[in-house]
Amino acid sequence: MGRLPWRNLGAGVYHIYNRCANNLWILDSPECKDKFLELLERLSGKYELNIYHYCVMSNHFHIAAEGNMKNISSFVSGLSCQYSKFYHKISQNGFGPVWQGRFKSVIVQKSVYLSRLGRYIELNPVRAGIVDPANIVDYLWSSARFYLTDEKSPVIAPEKHPLLLPPFDEKFRQNYAEYLSLPYDEDLKEFRSSASVLGDKDFLVRLSSKAGRLFLRPGRPAKENNLIANA
């Protein structure tokens, strides 16, 4: 079954990611990561997207965003293009692609996969051995710190997240830290797969009937509750 052209996808929650061309580390320095986040914050507001999770690594990025695919495409295109110009300028290399083709996007069922997607994204520095799980908050280019501390962000805020339950106090932050520490082997299988859609059978059928033929891969429902409650 063929993949659905991105232009046919509508509003939803998307896992957006891309790698640097030739595995170059164009996001390696703190200056580069800060610039990328500056652009992300500015452009997400321009295109009216809800950004729930992100992580910027040295040679790739991940974003969990909700919005219309047309706006998401414009957002990521602007983000990639403007960062490319910045990188060419500081590296004194004024030409050539810096990204590995067009960005990748996977539409996910919000109620089943958004929390797990956030955990997968925010644990990137842990899997890379940059920080240990107990110090994930020390990684400055991930959304995790805005759920684990009371630090404010112009993009990420617990109250914007559709699956997180108030009050957003110290108990909430402890529960979020515990959620990040749960086993996540199943997350790796799901979010590293070649699926263009992740959801239960009903979600896949609804999406397919609305938008056309898809490469459908029903994911397994999460074993743990997606809601991070204060109980």
N, C-alpha and C positions, 0 to 999 in steps of 0.2 A: 504494500500500500504506500503510495507516494506521500512525501511531505507536503504540507499545505504551504503555499506561498505566503510569505510574511504579510503581504498587503491584504490578505483575506482575514487576518486575525484582528479581533476587536479589542475591547477593554478587558483587562484581567490582571492577574499578578504574574510577573515574568521574572525568570532567572536570566540575567543579562551578564555576559562575560566575554572577554577577549584576551588574547595573548599578544605579546610584542613580536614583531617579525623576527625570524631567525633566532628566537629565544633570547633576544637582546634584553638587557636590564635597563630599559629606558626610564623606569620608575624607581631606580635604586636609591637615590639620595633622599634625605628628608625634604630638601627643597623641591624635588620633583614630585614627591608624594603630596606635599602641601599644595602645590599648584594644581594637581589633579583634583584634590578635594575642593579647592576654591572654585574650580570650574564646575564640578558636580553640584555644589551648593547653589551656584548662580543659575545654572541651566535647568535644574530640576524645578525651580520656581517658575522660570519662564514657560516651561511646557506643562505646568500644572500636574506634576507627578507626585505620588506618595512614595518616598524612599523609605523602606523599612529596615534594610540591612545592607551593608557594603563592606568590602575589604580591598585595600590597595596593596598589592605585593610588588616585588621588584620587577617582575616580568609579566604580570597579568592583573586583572581586576575582576571582581564579582559585585553585582548589584542585584538586590531584590526590590523591584519597583511595581507599583500598581498604576495603570493608566491605559490609555488607548494606544494600540501599537503604532499608529501613525505618529503620535507625539513621542512615544518612546524611541522610534527610529530617528526622528529629528533630534531628539535629545542626545542620543549616543553618537550620532553623526557629528553634531556640533562639539560634543565633548572630545571625541577622538581627533577631529580636525584642529581644534584650538590647542589641544595638548601637543599635537604633532608640530605645530608652528612654534610653540614654546620650546620643545625639545631641540628642534633644528637650530633655533637661535642660540641656546646655551651650549649646545655641543659643537657649534660652528660647522654643522653639516646641513646645508640648506636644501637638501633634496632627498627623495627616496621614501618609500613607505616605512612606517614604523610599527604598523599593526599587522597582524596575521589575517588579512582579509576582513570581510564584513563581520561585525560582532555576531555572537551566537545568542539565541533567545529561546527559552523553553517556557511555555505557559503552564502554570501549576494551579491545582485546585487549592484555593485559599485555606479552607477549613482543615484540609488534610495535610498540606505540605508546607505552608508558609513558615511555621515555627521551626520545622526540621531544616528547611532551606536556610533560615537565618543562622541556625547552629552550624550548618555545613560551611557557610560563608565565613562566619566569625572565628571558626577554629582553624582557618588557613595558616595563621602564624604558628599555631601549636604543631600542626602536622609538618610544617617546614622546619621545626626545631628552633625558631626564632625566640619564642617565649615558652615557658612551661604553663600548664593549665592554671596553676594558682596565680599566675601573674599576667593573664591575658589582658587585663585592663591597662597594662603598661604599653601595649602596642597602640600607637597613636593614630593609626590610619585604618581603624576598624570601627564599626558602629557599636561593638560590644561595650565600650566604655560608657556609652550614654545610657545603657541599660543596667550597668553594674555600679554606676556612681550617680551623683546628683548633678554632674556636669551638664550644661546645656549646649545644644547644637541647633543651628538654623535649619537643619534637615531632619535629624533623628530625634524623636521624643517618644517615650513609652505610651503616652496618651494617644498618639497617632496610630498605634499598632492595633489592628482589628481583633487580635486574639489574646491580648494581654489584659489582665484584670487589675483595676485599681484596688486600694491606694498604692501609689508608686513610692513606697517608703523603703526603709532598710530591710524589712522582711521580704518585700518583693525582690530586692536586689540579691538577697541571699538565695531565694528560690531560683532566680535566673542563673546565678552561678552554678547551682546544683544541676540545672537543666543542661548547661553547657558541658558538665562533667559526665553526663550519662553516656553509655555506649552508643556509638554512632556508625557502626559498620554498615548498617542498612542504608544510611544516608549516602555513604560513598558509592554504593552500588546504584542507587537511584539517580543521584545528581551527576555522576560521571558517565551515565549511559548515553546512548545516541538518540534517546526519545525526544521528540519535539513537544510532547504533552505529558504531564504527569497528573494523574487523578484517578478516582475510582471509575467503575464502568459507567455509572449514570452520567458522570461529568464528561467522559469521553464521548458518549453517545450524543449528549446535548450539544457539545461543541462541534462534533462531526456533522450533525444534522443542520446546524446553523451556518457552517463555514465551508463544508466540502470534505473531500477525502484527506485523511490524515495518516501519518505513521503513528499508530496508536500503541501505547505501551502502558497498560494499567499498572499503577504502582500499588505496593502493599500499603494498607492503612497503617498509620503509626501505632505502635504498641502502647506508647505512653500518651497521656492527654496532651493535646496541643496547647491548651490554655495553661498559662503559668499563673496559678492562683496564689493567693496569700493565705491559704489554709494550711 
